[in-house]
Structures are given as C-alpha cells and as structure tokens.
Amino acid sequence: MIREIWPVLWDEWIVFKRSWFQITTSAIIGPILYIVAFGLGLGGGSSLQGVTYVKFLIPGIVALTTMNASYKAISTSLATGRIYNKTFEQFLIAPISMFSYCTGKAIAGSLRGFYAGMMVMGVAILFGVRLHVTPDFFLIMLLSGLTFACLGMFGAMVVKSHADMNRFGTFVMLPMTFLCGTFFSLDQLPFVLKEIIYLFPLTHISTMLRAIATYEAYTVGNLLTVGAYFIAFFLLALYRCYKVAA
C-alpha cells in the first residue's frame, strides 16, 4: 500500500515546492493579524484561565491554522482538479486503489496543516510567547490535520462548482473558526450553547492543545472524539470518491 500512497504524496510535494513562498506567507499572515488584533490589542494585559490572554490565544490559533491549512490544501486543489482540470481521472486510471489515494491525500493535508501550525508557533516566539509543548501536542496537530483534510476531501467530492466549495467552507468551516474556543473561554457561554459547540471537532482540538500549553491535562474523551471524527470523515470521503469514480 505504501507504494500506492507514495505517488499521491509526491504529487502534493511537487505542488508544495512550486508554491512554497505563497503557502508559507498565507499560513502566517492570518495568525499574525489575530495575535496583534486580539492578543495584543483587545486582550493586551489581561489574563484568562490563569495565563495571559495572548498565551491563552496562541494554542487556539495553532488549532485554527492547522484546521484551515489542511482543509484548504486538499479541498481547493481536489475540487478544481475534479471539476475543471480533470486531474482526478488521472489517478483513476493509475494502478492506485481508492483507499490508498484517500490515505495519501489525508496524510498530505495533515502535513500541510502541521507545517502551518509550526509556522504559527514560530511567529509566537517572535512575539515573546513560549508554549509548553510535548510529543502529544504535535500528535494532536497531525490528528487535526488528518481530520480536516478528510473533511476537505469529502467537500471536494460533493460540490459541483468552485462557488459551491466556497459555500461549503462558509457553512461548515466558518462557524468553527469563531465558536470553538479559539479566541475565548467556553466557560462564559450558556450551558446549552456550550454543549452544542462541543459537538464540533475543533473545540476538542483547541481544548487539548491549550491544556498541554498551560501544563494542564486533557481528557481521553477529547482525543477519542477527534479520532471518531477523523474515521467518519475518512469513510465519507472514501465513499464519495467511489461514487464519483463509478
């Protein structure tokens, strides 16, 4: 199976090499604006959950950036390739199973998300913010990338136009951007709304990364929830790939 996955990863690597500068700058512009506007502007000098607000904010931005980068890395190119450039058909005639194709795309998206998240951590250091990180922190970033890369793959397989892809992002990704505890503590929300927000995978990812960064423990339930979302999104993406290829 590794032999089948490798061509998919190599294709994504070629794309990354050709657009390295654009990918890197787009990965750090948003986080810099968030840190300046929210961390140093609105929340400058304040504290939340026992830490400075900017230190509370950075793990949420890492989670958010990992989500966006992994999702966009797969959804945009795959939707364009399937609908307009017809590059998806090239993989259909190649000696690669659909399972290997989806696995390769998920891994590639995860690595792109991980790269973007590391860029955010580098920017945080430049702003004088140092996070406590462990191997778990990096593994959660990779799991986050796998989850949202699979979601992006599923979205790219169900839309019928580039405009539909944008609408999919607006209705699915945008609510998670602002509601999943990336910029504020969920403890401030009403109970019912908080329980609804805990249905989103990014909420659990933000919670786990922030817990590690602030020397706290996260629950196994958070990890299992994200793992369940990853499996569900992967199976949905695999199913849609088979449907499109049929």
Secondary structure, DSSP 8 states (H G I E B T S, - for coil): -HHHHHHHHHHHHHHHHHTHHHHHHHHHHHHHHHIIIIIIIITTT-EETTEEHHHHHHHHHHHHHHHHHHHHHHHHHHHHIIIII--HHHHHHSS--HHHHHHHHHHHHHHHHHHHHHHHHHHHHHTT------HHHHHHHHHHHHHHHHHHHHHHHH-SSHHHHHHHIIIIIHHHHHHSSSSS-GGGS-HHHHHHHTTSHHHHHHHHHHHHHTT----HHHHHHHHHHHHHHHHHHHHHHHHHH-
